[in-house]
Amino acid sequence: MVTIKCKDVAFSNIEAVLFDKNGTLEDSESYLRTLGQKISRMIDAQIPGIGEPLLMAFGINGNFLDPAGLISVASRRETEIAAAAYIAETGRGWFESLKIACQALEEADQYVGKTPSPLFMGSLEVLQSLSVAGLKLGILSAATTQEVQTFVRIHQLSDYLQLEKGVDDGPSKPDPILFLEACQALGVAPEATLMVGDSVGDMQMARNAKAAGCIGITWIGRADNVQGADVVINQLDEIQIFDD
């Protein structure tokens, strides 16, 4: 067990740390913005006039991506359902709307996802130092498990991680069952596990699961995006390790 300290907040008797992926370890802003734009254009080509409302729903305004917006924090399934709801407003049946949305997401991802997003500065070093300290580490993301596994493989992080968990067909953040399942898979108690994430959903999930603590990271200095965090940091290297 170790003590993790961020600024003037210390978390004692920590055995494990779970990280979000998008916006926490991975600088995925460009990918998510381009993905949302591509989805909107593809659906708009079939249903003219729906593109702009979809962009707004996704949290995209020109070259600005809202880090708290739908495309940034929702699971893939939630994104499909949200897009389908906008399509259904045009008078199409629900199953047809869902089919159009799912196809657009799949085709857009194949087009956009060829170039991997980079790690945020300090991500690798923090994972290395926490691993050396004997902590169990995992990724708990709203992305699909396959996307998490691809991310870990591309950036060669498997030596430092014992868990690569995404959201597939089951519950999504902020449902605490995700955190509890991750802790169970790691063989640690929630009360000995920290959550590091960039969204309110990460914080709510961890709090409702009775986690040891919630570290909110906001690379752009928007503390309201991680409301509910025990401490807010702007760089991952603010996570410091001390022996108990």
Sequence and secondary structure as in RCSB ss.txt:
>XXXX:A:sequence
MVTIKCKDVAFSNIEAVLFDKNGTLEDSESYLRTLGQKISRMIDAQIPGIGEPLLMAFGINGNFLDPAGLISVAS
RRETEIAAAAYIAETGRGWFESLKIACQALEEADQYVGKTPSPLFMGSLEVLQSLSVAGLKLGILSAATTQEVQT
FVRIHQLSDYLQLEKGVDDGPSKPDPILFLEACQALGVAPEATLMVGDSVGDMQMARNAKAAGCIGITWIGRADN
VQGADVVINQLDEIQIFDD
>XXXX:A:secstr
 EEEEETTEEEEEE EEEE SBTTTB  HHHHHHHHHHHHHHHHHHSTT HHHHHHHHTEETTEE TTSHHHHS 
HHHHHHHHHHHHHTTT  HHHHHHHHHHHHHHHHHHHTTS   B TTHHHHHHHHHHTT EEEEE SS HHHHHH
HHHHTT TTT SEEE  SSS  TT HHHHHHHHHHHT  GGGEEEEESSHHHHHHHHHTT SEEEEE TT  GGG
GTT SEEESSGGG EEEE 
